[in-house]
Structure formats: C-alpha cells, structure tokens
Amino acid sequence: MPIFHSVPNSRCLPAFFILLSMALPVPFSSAAAEPAKSTRLVLLGTGTPQPDPDRSGAAAAVVVNGSAYLVDFGPGVVRRAAAAKLDKGVTELDPVNIRTVFLTHLHSDHTAGFPDLILTPWTMGRQKPLEVYGPKGLKKMTSHLLEAYGEDIAVRRDGMEKASKQGWRVNVHEIKAGVVYKDANVTVTAFPTRHGDWEQSFGYRFDTADRSIVISGDTTPVQATIDACNGCDILLHEAQTMKFLNNPMRPNAQGYDIKAYAARYHTTTEQLTTLAARAKPKLLVLYHNTITLRPDKRPLASTPETLLAEMGAYQGNIAVGKDLDIY
C-alpha cells in the first residue's frame, strides 16, 4: 500500500500552491518563543480524545494584524483562548473577538467546544454572529445546537441580561476545496484530506503578507498536504507514535484494531517523516499526538522526547507543540 493517497479534486487546488513562500525562515526554538512577525500561530489545543488536563481538544489560531482566525473547536477552546489573552498577551484571542472560524471535520474531539464558542463569548459581549466554515454536516450540527440551547438563548437575550440580539447567531458556510475566505489580512484555502469514514475533511492554508501556515487537521498522508505546503513557513500536522501503536499493553476498551484504525484515519511518525521531507516546511510543528506530559501517570503513552526520537530521520526544523505555544 502506498504511503501517500490521492484525493479527489486535489488537482483543482489553487495555482499559488506551486509557489514557494517568500517569508524568511523561522528559527527553531524548543521553547516556542514568539517570533517578531506580524502573523503568529497560537496552539489552543494539542490533545486527542483522551481527556488530558495538560492538553485541550484540537484547536489552533492564526493571528494577524489584530484579528484571530480559529481552526477547530475542541473541548476547552474558549478557556484556552482566554489563557492566551491573559497569560500570553495575545489580545486578539479575547473570546469576544473570535468571529471567523474554520472546521477540519466533524469528529467530536474537534467540535465539542462549539456550543461554548457560540454561547460564552456572546454572554460576555459579542455583538455579531460567528462566521463558521467547514464540511457538509456543519449546518445540521449548528441548527441542532442552537435548538438545544434555545431556552438559554431566549432568557439571556430577552430577559434581564439583555444580551445582544445578534451575537448568538451563527452563519454557516459549507465549503469545497479552494479559496474559502479572503479579507485584507489573509487568504484561506481549503484542501481535501482523508480521515477514514468521513465523506469530507479538510486542511487549511493561510497566506498573509509575511507568512504561509498550513494546518492538516486529522488525516492520513495525502499528496494534497504536500502541495498545500510546498515550502510553507509552518506546517502544523498530526502524528501518531509507533511506540503507542505497537504497545501490546495498550488498553483498547472499544475493541477495534487500533493499528488498522490509525492506518485509515491518521499519520504515523514514519509517514510524516517522509511527507514533511517532500513538503519542505520551514518549521514542522507536531500536534494531536499520542503523547503525555506526565509519563508517571500515563506510562503507556509516549513522551515528547519519544515523538522527536521517532522523527529523528527528518532533517528540517521541528517542534512538539504544547497548548499555548506561539510560533
């Protein structure tokens, strides 16, 4: 079986993917120090479905020129955004300011923070609707959530709180591959990925005046990711450790073959080493991986050091992302 899968319509990606980024290289820093650039990548959640107190559910933000663009909204996203503002000084991530959001796919570990993202910033003062872009099924999910919280919305909007009449609303844009959003700060291009049984899943490339950032979401290795990066400044990509997948003591309460599952849904460190060598990002950042920051509490999971060791054949700049890292 080939490592890289072709994806329908991947040849229809915008022509600018063939151009190399003109931004300066990003120096590697194990401390993930904030670079002196206008555009920043802020990690709000680097975890997996495993409830990990150190790593919230999948979420990242591209911040540029005073605006924030969110990708995915896993569990804890609003609290992590508040921490980015209060602890890291990223004022653009005041939850009230988050207006433009992109979703890679509908898995619960990427969407369980959606009602929090809709409602909490609204109760704190958001005046305008959220603009959310993502795959087919997002409209249905959104309408059901708004219905589920209908009484809460009515009480806050029409009762003594006098919350904004518009701030609870969500404008949903179900997308196809190609340019899906553009404003004075950024052009956002969706590219098709492959994530098991999901009919649609996407990664996103952000092009600003000074940087190009590609976020994979959950995916097996696909040529579209290589084409989307093609020398980009940052590639944020998932990685599953071989140590975890091959551990015979690993619990599997669901009863399915996790190695077969990973082969259809995810990217291993071995596969990512090959993919990144072809994509040639100036900095490769790993997230959504089977690691723990507390090996004494979760001895079956890999450590960040193990993850880097498994990526040892990769010759480029690399970092293991942690929640609230800024690149």
KOLDOBA-272224 format. One record per residue (C-alpha): residue in one letter; x, y, z; residue number from 1. Coordinates in nm, 2 decimals. Each point is the difference from the previous one (the first is absolute). Example, Ala and Ser with C-alpha at 12.3 -4.5 7.8 and 13.67 -1.06 7.14 Angstrom:
<rs>
+------+--------+--------+--------+-----+
: type :      x :      y :      z : seq :
+------+--------+--------+--------+-----+
:    a :   1.23 :  -0.45 :   0.78 :   1 :
:    s :   0.14 :   0.34 :  -0.07 :   2 :
+------+--------+--------+--------+-----+
</rs>
This chain:
<rs>
+------+--------+--------+--------+-----+
: type :      x :      y :      z : seq :
+------+--------+--------+--------+-----+
:    m :   0.00 :   0.00 :   0.00 :   1 :
:    p :   0.15 :   0.34 :  -0.09 :   2 :
:    i :   0.07 :   0.25 :   0.28 :   3 :
:    f :  -0.17 :   0.28 :  -0.18 :   4 :
:    h :  -0.36 :  -0.01 :  -0.11 :   5 :
:    s :  -0.14 :   0.20 :  -0.29 :   6 :
:    v :  -0.31 :   0.21 :   0.09 :   7 :
:    p :  -0.28 :   0.09 :  -0.24 :   8 :
:    n :   0.02 :   0.35 :  -0.14 :   9 :
:    s :   0.35 :   0.05 :   0.15 :  10 :
:    r :   0.11 :   0.11 :  -0.35 :  11 :
:    c :  -0.24 :   0.29 :   0.02 :  12 :
:    l :   0.19 :   0.17 :   0.28 :  13 :
:    p :   0.09 :   0.36 :  -0.07 :  14 :
:    a :   0.30 :   0.06 :  -0.21 :  15 :
:    f :   0.18 :   0.20 :   0.26 :  16 :
:    f :   0.08 :  -0.32 :   0.19 :  17 :
:    i :   0.28 :  -0.06 :  -0.25 :  18 :
:    l :   0.17 :   0.32 :   0.11 :  19 :
:    l :   0.25 :  -0.01 :   0.29 :  20 :
:    s :  -0.06 :   0.24 :   0.29 :  21 :
:    m :   0.21 :   0.31 :  -0.01 :  22 :
:    a :   0.00 :   0.04 :   0.38 :  23 :
:    l :   0.32 :  -0.03 :   0.20 :  24 :
:    p :   0.08 :  -0.34 :   0.16 :  25 :
:    v :  -0.13 :  -0.05 :   0.35 :  26 :
:    p :   0.28 :  -0.08 :   0.25 :  27 :
:    f :  -0.07 :  -0.31 :   0.20 :  28 :
:    s :  -0.05 :   0.05 :   0.37 :  29 :
:    s :  -0.08 :  -0.28 :   0.24 :  30 :
:    a :  -0.17 :   0.26 :   0.22 :  31 :
:    a :  -0.22 :   0.11 :  -0.28 :  32 :
:    a :   0.09 :   0.37 :   0.06 :  33 :
:    e :  -0.23 :   0.25 :  -0.17 :  34 :
:    p :   0.17 :   0.12 :  -0.32 :  35 :
:    a :   0.02 :   0.36 :  -0.10 :  36 :
:    k :  -0.25 :  -0.03 :  -0.28 :  37 :
:    s :  -0.35 :   0.14 :  -0.07 :  38 :
:    t :  -0.15 :  -0.35 :  -0.05 :  39 :
:    r :   0.00 :  -0.25 :   0.28 :  40 :
:    l :  -0.12 :  -0.35 :   0.05 :  41 :
:    v :  -0.15 :  -0.06 :   0.35 :  42 :
:    l :  -0.07 :  -0.35 :   0.11 :  43 :
:    l :  -0.31 :  -0.02 :   0.21 :  44 :
:    g :  -0.04 :  -0.37 :   0.02 :  45 :
:    t :   0.25 :  -0.28 :  -0.10 :  46 :
:    g :  -0.18 :  -0.30 :   0.15 :  47 :
:    t :  -0.19 :  -0.30 :  -0.11 :  48 :
:    p :  -0.34 :  -0.14 :   0.11 :  49 :
:    q :   0.19 :  -0.12 :   0.32 :  50 :
:    p :  -0.11 :   0.24 :   0.27 :  51 :
:    d :   0.34 :   0.15 :   0.09 :  52 :
:    p :   0.02 :   0.29 :   0.25 :  53 :
:    d :   0.31 :   0.13 :  -0.17 :  54 :
:    r :  -0.13 :   0.00 :  -0.36 :  55 :
:    s :  -0.34 :   0.13 :  -0.10 :  56 :
:    g :  -0.18 :  -0.13 :  -0.31 :  57 :
:    a :   0.12 :   0.09 :  -0.35 :  58 :
:    a :   0.00 :   0.38 :  -0.07 :  59 :
:    a :   0.25 :   0.25 :  -0.14 :  60 :
:    a :  -0.02 :   0.36 :  -0.10 :  61 :
:    v :   0.18 :   0.21 :  -0.27 :  62 :
:    v :   0.03 :   0.36 :   0.14 :  63 :
:    v :   0.09 :   0.29 :  -0.23 :  64 :
:    n :  -0.05 :   0.37 :   0.00 :  65 :
:    g :  -0.22 :   0.00 :   0.31 :  66 :
:    s :  -0.23 :  -0.28 :  -0.12 :  67 :
:    a :  -0.03 :  -0.37 :   0.09 :  68 :
:    y :  -0.10 :  -0.28 :  -0.23 :  69 :
:    l :  -0.08 :  -0.32 :   0.19 :  70 :
:    v :   0.04 :  -0.36 :  -0.14 :  71 :
:    d :  -0.21 :  -0.26 :   0.19 :  72 :
:    f :  -0.17 :   0.03 :   0.33 :  73 :
:    g :   0.08 :  -0.30 :   0.22 :  74 :
:    p :  -0.09 :  -0.02 :   0.37 :  75 :
:    g :   0.14 :   0.29 :   0.20 :  76 :
:    v :   0.05 :   0.24 :  -0.29 :  77 :
:    v :  -0.16 :   0.30 :   0.16 :  78 :
:    r :   0.20 :  -0.03 :   0.32 :  79 :
:    r :   0.32 :  -0.05 :  -0.19 :  80 :
:    a :  -0.07 :   0.31 :  -0.21 :  81 :
:    a :  -0.05 :   0.19 :   0.32 :  82 :
:    a :   0.33 :  -0.13 :   0.13 :  83 :
:    a :   0.17 :   0.11 :  -0.32 :  84 :
:    k :  -0.12 :   0.35 :   0.07 :  85 :
:    l :   0.06 :   0.01 :   0.37 :  86 :
:    d :   0.32 :  -0.20 :   0.03 :  87 :
:    k :   0.16 :   0.05 :  -0.34 :  88 :
:    g :  -0.12 :   0.35 :  -0.09 :  89 :
:    v :  -0.17 :  -0.10 :  -0.32 :  90 :
:    t :  -0.28 :   0.24 :   0.03 :  91 :
:    e :  -0.15 :  -0.10 :  -0.34 :  92 :
:    l :  -0.10 :  -0.33 :   0.17 :  93 :
:    d :  -0.23 :   0.17 :   0.25 :  94 :
:    p :  -0.30 :  -0.24 :  -0.06 :  95 :
:    v :  -0.23 :   0.30 :  -0.07 :  96 :
:    n :   0.23 :   0.08 :  -0.30 :  97 :
:    i :  -0.01 :  -0.34 :  -0.17 :  98 :
:    r :  -0.23 :   0.04 :  -0.30 :  99 :
:    t :   0.14 :  -0.21 :  -0.28 : 100 :
:    v :   0.04 :  -0.38 :   0.04 : 101 :
:    f :   0.09 :  -0.29 :  -0.22 : 102 :
:    l :  -0.07 :  -0.37 :   0.07 : 103 :
:    t :   0.20 :  -0.29 :  -0.14 : 104 :
:    h :  -0.26 :  -0.27 :   0.07 : 105 :
:    l :  -0.29 :  -0.09 :   0.22 : 106 :
:    h :   0.16 :  -0.24 :   0.25 : 107 :
:    s :  -0.10 :   0.08 :   0.36 : 108 :
:    d :   0.35 :   0.06 :   0.12 : 109 :
:    h :   0.02 :   0.29 :  -0.25 : 110 :
:    t :  -0.36 :   0.13 :   0.06 : 111 :
:    a :  -0.09 :  -0.06 :   0.36 : 112 :
:    g :   0.09 :   0.36 :   0.08 : 113 :
:    f :  -0.24 :   0.14 :  -0.26 : 114 :
:    p :  -0.29 :   0.09 :   0.24 : 115 :
:    d :   0.25 :   0.17 :   0.23 : 116 :
:    l :   0.14 :   0.19 :  -0.29 : 117 :
:    i :  -0.35 :   0.11 :  -0.11 : 118 :
:    l :  -0.14 :   0.09 :   0.35 : 119 :
:    t :   0.27 :   0.11 :   0.24 : 120 :
:    p :   0.15 :   0.28 :  -0.21 : 121 :
:    w :  -0.35 :   0.12 :  -0.07 : 122 :
:    t :  -0.09 :   0.02 :   0.37 : 123 :
:    m :   0.33 :   0.19 :   0.05 : 124 :
:    g :  -0.10 :   0.26 :  -0.26 : 125 :
:    r :   0.05 :  -0.13 :  -0.36 : 126 :
:    q :  -0.23 :   0.22 :  -0.22 : 127 :
:    k :   0.02 :  -0.17 :  -0.34 : 128 :
:    p :  -0.06 :  -0.36 :  -0.12 : 129 :
:    l :   0.28 :  -0.26 :  -0.04 : 130 :
:    e :   0.11 :  -0.08 :  -0.35 : 131 :
:    v :   0.08 :  -0.37 :  -0.02 : 132 :
:    y :   0.14 :  -0.18 :  -0.30 : 133 :
:    g :   0.02 :  -0.38 :  -0.02 : 134 :
:    p :  -0.12 :  -0.33 :  -0.16 : 135 :
:    k :  -0.34 :  -0.12 :  -0.09 : 136 :
:    g :  -0.20 :  -0.07 :   0.32 : 137 :
:    l :   0.11 :   0.31 :   0.18 : 138 :
:    k :  -0.33 :   0.18 :  -0.07 : 139 :
:    k :  -0.19 :  -0.29 :   0.16 : 140 :
:    m :   0.22 :  -0.01 :   0.30 : 141 :
:    t :  -0.03 :   0.37 :   0.05 : 142 :
:    s :  -0.38 :   0.01 :  -0.03 : 143 :
:    h :  -0.04 :  -0.29 :   0.26 : 144 :
:    l :   0.23 :   0.18 :   0.24 : 145 :
:    l :  -0.19 :   0.32 :  -0.02 : 146 :
:    e :  -0.32 :  -0.19 :   0.04 : 147 :
:    a :   0.14 :  -0.18 :   0.31 : 148 :
:    y :   0.10 :   0.33 :   0.16 : 149 :
:    g :  -0.31 :   0.18 :  -0.12 : 150 :
:    e :  -0.14 :   0.08 :   0.35 : 151 :
:    d :   0.33 :   0.12 :   0.13 : 152 :
:    i :   0.03 :   0.23 :  -0.30 : 153 :
:    a :  -0.35 :   0.13 :   0.05 : 154 :
:    v :   0.06 :   0.07 :   0.37 : 155 :
:    r :   0.33 :   0.18 :  -0.05 : 156 :
:    r :  -0.12 :   0.19 :  -0.31 : 157 :
:    d :  -0.34 :   0.10 :   0.12 : 158 :
:    g :   0.03 :   0.00 :   0.38 : 159 :
:    m :   0.19 :   0.22 :   0.24 : 160 :
:    e :   0.34 :  -0.07 :  -0.16 : 161 :
:    k :  -0.09 :   0.17 :  -0.32 : 162 :
:    a :   0.26 :  -0.19 :  -0.20 : 163 :
:    s :   0.06 :   0.11 :  -0.36 : 164 :
:    k :  -0.28 :  -0.09 :  -0.24 : 165 :
:    q :   0.25 :  -0.12 :  -0.26 : 166 :
:    g :   0.31 :  -0.13 :   0.19 : 167 :
:    w :  -0.15 :  -0.35 :   0.06 : 168 :
:    r :  -0.05 :  -0.05 :  -0.37 : 169 :
:    v :   0.22 :  -0.22 :  -0.23 : 170 :
:    n :   0.04 :   0.05 :  -0.37 : 171 :
:    v :   0.11 :  -0.34 :  -0.13 : 172 :
:    h :   0.19 :  -0.04 :  -0.33 : 173 :
:    e :   0.03 :  -0.36 :  -0.12 : 174 :
:    i :   0.30 :  -0.01 :  -0.23 : 175 :
:    k :   0.18 :  -0.18 :  -0.28 : 176 :
:    a :   0.37 :   0.00 :  -0.07 : 177 :
:    g :   0.14 :   0.33 :  -0.12 : 178 :
:    v :   0.02 :   0.36 :   0.14 : 179 :
:    v :  -0.28 :   0.01 :   0.26 : 180 :
:    y :   0.08 :   0.34 :   0.17 : 181 :
:    k :   0.19 :   0.32 :  -0.08 : 182 :
:    d :   0.03 :   0.33 :   0.17 : 183 :
:    a :   0.26 :   0.28 :   0.04 : 184 :
:    n :   0.21 :  -0.22 :   0.23 : 185 :
:    v :  -0.02 :  -0.36 :  -0.14 : 186 :
:    t :  -0.09 :  -0.23 :  -0.28 : 187 :
:    v :  -0.12 :  -0.34 :   0.13 : 188 :
:    t :   0.00 :  -0.30 :  -0.23 : 189 :
:    a :  -0.16 :  -0.33 :   0.09 : 190 :
:    f :   0.16 :  -0.32 :  -0.14 : 191 :
:    p :  -0.15 :  -0.36 :   0.02 : 192 :
:    t :   0.14 :  -0.24 :   0.25 : 193 :
:    r :  -0.09 :  -0.36 :   0.08 : 194 :
:    h :  -0.12 :  -0.10 :   0.34 : 195 :
:    g :  -0.15 :  -0.35 :   0.00 : 196 :
:    d :  -0.38 :  -0.02 :  -0.05 : 197 :
:    w :  -0.06 :   0.37 :  -0.01 : 198 :
:    e :  -0.14 :   0.11 :  -0.34 : 199 :
:    q :   0.17 :   0.34 :   0.03 : 200 :
:    s :   0.30 :   0.12 :   0.20 : 201 :
:    f :   0.22 :   0.30 :  -0.07 : 202 :
:    g :   0.33 :   0.16 :   0.08 : 203 :
:    y :   0.06 :   0.37 :  -0.04 : 204 :
:    r :   0.27 :   0.22 :  -0.13 : 205 :
:    f :   0.02 :   0.36 :   0.13 : 206 :
:    d :   0.19 :   0.25 :  -0.22 : 207 :
:    t :   0.08 :   0.34 :   0.16 : 208 :
:    a :   0.23 :   0.28 :  -0.10 : 209 :
:    d :   0.29 :  -0.16 :   0.18 : 210 :
:    r :  -0.07 :  -0.36 :   0.06 : 211 :
:    s :  -0.16 :  -0.32 :  -0.13 : 212 :
:    i :  -0.14 :  -0.25 :   0.25 : 213 :
:    v :  -0.16 :  -0.34 :  -0.07 : 214 :
:    i :  -0.21 :  -0.19 :   0.25 : 215 :
:    s :  -0.07 :  -0.36 :  -0.08 : 216 :
:    g :  -0.27 :  -0.10 :   0.23 : 217 :
:    d :  -0.05 :  -0.37 :   0.04 : 218 :
:    t :   0.11 :  -0.19 :  -0.31 : 219 :
:    t :   0.20 :  -0.28 :  -0.15 : 220 :
:    p :   0.30 :   0.11 :  -0.21 : 221 :
:    v :  -0.14 :   0.16 :  -0.32 : 222 :
:    q :   0.16 :   0.17 :  -0.30 : 223 :
:    a :  -0.23 :   0.30 :   0.05 : 224 :
:    t :   0.18 :   0.09 :   0.33 : 225 :
:    i :   0.34 :  -0.01 :  -0.18 : 226 :
:    d :  -0.14 :   0.22 :  -0.28 : 227 :
:    a :  -0.16 :   0.24 :   0.25 : 228 :
:    c :   0.33 :   0.05 :   0.20 : 229 :
:    n :   0.26 :  -0.01 :  -0.27 : 230 :
:    g :   0.26 :   0.19 :   0.20 : 231 :
:    c :  -0.25 :   0.17 :   0.23 : 232 :
:    d :   0.12 :   0.18 :   0.31 : 233 :
:    i :  -0.18 :  -0.23 :   0.25 : 234 :
:    l :  -0.16 :  -0.34 :  -0.05 : 235 :
:    l :  -0.21 :  -0.10 :   0.31 : 236 :
:    h :  -0.06 :  -0.37 :  -0.04 : 237 :
:    e :  -0.13 :  -0.29 :   0.20 : 238 :
:    a :   0.23 :  -0.29 :   0.09 : 239 :
:    q :  -0.06 :  -0.33 :   0.17 : 240 :
:    t :   0.29 :  -0.18 :   0.16 : 241 :
:    m :   0.10 :  -0.35 :  -0.09 : 242 :
:    k :   0.08 :  -0.07 :   0.36 : 243 :
:    f :  -0.37 :   0.06 :   0.10 : 244 :
:    l :  -0.14 :  -0.19 :  -0.30 : 245 :
:    n :   0.23 :  -0.30 :   0.05 : 246 :
:    n :  -0.03 :  -0.02 :   0.38 : 247 :
:    p :  -0.16 :  -0.34 :   0.08 : 248 :
:    m :  -0.11 :   0.12 :   0.35 : 249 :
:    r :  -0.20 :   0.29 :  -0.15 : 250 :
:    p :  -0.36 :  -0.01 :   0.12 : 251 :
:    n :  -0.27 :  -0.01 :  -0.27 : 252 :
:    a :  -0.34 :   0.02 :   0.17 : 253 :
:    q :  -0.17 :   0.05 :  -0.34 : 254 :
:    g :   0.11 :  -0.33 :  -0.13 : 255 :
:    y :   0.12 :   0.10 :  -0.34 : 256 :
:    d :   0.34 :  -0.04 :  -0.16 : 257 :
:    i :   0.17 :   0.33 :   0.08 : 258 :
:    k :   0.28 :  -0.06 :  -0.25 : 259 :
:    a :  -0.24 :  -0.06 :  -0.28 : 260 :
:    y :  -0.20 :   0.30 :   0.12 : 261 :
:    a :   0.31 :   0.22 :  -0.01 : 262 :
:    a :   0.09 :  -0.12 :  -0.35 : 263 :
:    r :  -0.34 :   0.14 :  -0.12 : 264 :
:    y :  -0.03 :   0.31 :   0.21 : 265 :
:    h :   0.34 :   0.13 :   0.11 : 266 :
:    t :   0.36 :   0.06 :  -0.09 : 267 :
:    t :   0.29 :  -0.18 :   0.18 : 268 :
:    t :   0.33 :   0.15 :   0.08 : 269 :
:    e :   0.16 :  -0.22 :  -0.28 : 270 :
:    q :  -0.25 :   0.13 :  -0.25 : 271 :
:    l :   0.03 :   0.36 :   0.11 : 272 :
:    t :   0.38 :  -0.01 :  -0.03 : 273 :
:    t :  -0.04 :  -0.09 :  -0.37 : 274 :
:    l :  -0.28 :   0.25 :  -0.06 : 275 :
:    a :   0.18 :   0.29 :   0.17 : 276 :
:    a :   0.32 :  -0.07 :  -0.20 : 277 :
:    r :  -0.21 :   0.05 :  -0.31 : 278 :
:    a :  -0.21 :   0.30 :   0.12 : 279 :
:    k :   0.31 :   0.18 :   0.13 : 280 :
:    p :  -0.15 :   0.23 :   0.26 : 281 :
:    k :   0.24 :   0.25 :   0.16 : 282 :
:    l :  -0.14 :  -0.13 :   0.34 : 283 :
:    l :  -0.19 :  -0.32 :   0.06 : 284 :
:    v :  -0.21 :   0.01 :   0.32 : 285 :
:    l :  -0.16 :  -0.32 :   0.13 : 286 :
:    y :  -0.34 :  -0.01 :   0.18 : 287 :
:    h :  -0.29 :  -0.23 :   0.06 : 288 :
:    n :   0.23 :  -0.29 :   0.09 : 289 :
:    t :   0.00 :  -0.29 :   0.24 : 290 :
:    i :   0.24 :   0.16 :   0.26 : 291 :
:    t :  -0.02 :   0.10 :   0.36 : 292 :
:    l :   0.18 :   0.27 :   0.21 : 293 :
:    r :  -0.05 :  -0.23 :   0.31 : 294 :
:    p :   0.16 :  -0.34 :  -0.09 : 295 :
:    d :  -0.02 :  -0.10 :   0.37 : 296 :
:    k :  -0.38 :   0.03 :  -0.03 : 297 :
:    r :  -0.05 :  -0.14 :  -0.35 : 298 :
:    p :   0.29 :  -0.24 :  -0.05 : 299 :
:    l :  -0.14 :  -0.16 :  -0.32 : 300 :
:    a :   0.00 :   0.33 :  -0.19 : 301 :
:    s :   0.31 :   0.14 :  -0.17 : 302 :
:    t :   0.19 :   0.30 :   0.12 : 303 :
:    p :   0.09 :   0.30 :  -0.21 : 304 :
:    e :   0.36 :  -0.13 :   0.00 : 305 :
:    t :  -0.11 :  -0.33 :  -0.15 : 306 :
:    l :  -0.20 :   0.18 :  -0.26 : 307 :
:    l :   0.31 :   0.21 :  -0.10 : 308 :
:    a :   0.21 :  -0.32 :   0.00 : 309 :
:    e :  -0.24 :  -0.17 :  -0.24 : 310 :
:    m :   0.02 :   0.30 :  -0.23 : 311 :
:    g :   0.38 :  -0.01 :   0.02 : 312 :
:    a :   0.05 :  -0.07 :  -0.37 : 313 :
:    y :  -0.17 :   0.33 :  -0.08 : 314 :
:    q :   0.27 :   0.26 :  -0.09 : 315 :
:    g :  -0.21 :   0.32 :   0.04 : 316 :
:    n :  -0.09 :   0.22 :   0.29 : 317 :
:    i :  -0.26 :  -0.17 :   0.22 : 318 :
:    a :  -0.18 :   0.07 :   0.33 : 319 :
:    v :  -0.25 :  -0.20 :   0.21 : 320 :
:    g :  -0.29 :   0.24 :   0.06 : 321 :
:    k :  -0.14 :   0.07 :   0.35 : 322 :
:    d :  -0.32 :   0.19 :   0.09 : 323 :
:    l :   0.06 :   0.37 :  -0.01 : 324 :
:    d :   0.33 :  -0.02 :  -0.20 : 325 :
:    i :   0.04 :   0.28 :  -0.25 : 326 :
:    y :   0.20 :  -0.02 :  -0.32 : 327 :
+------+--------+--------+--------+-----+
</rs>
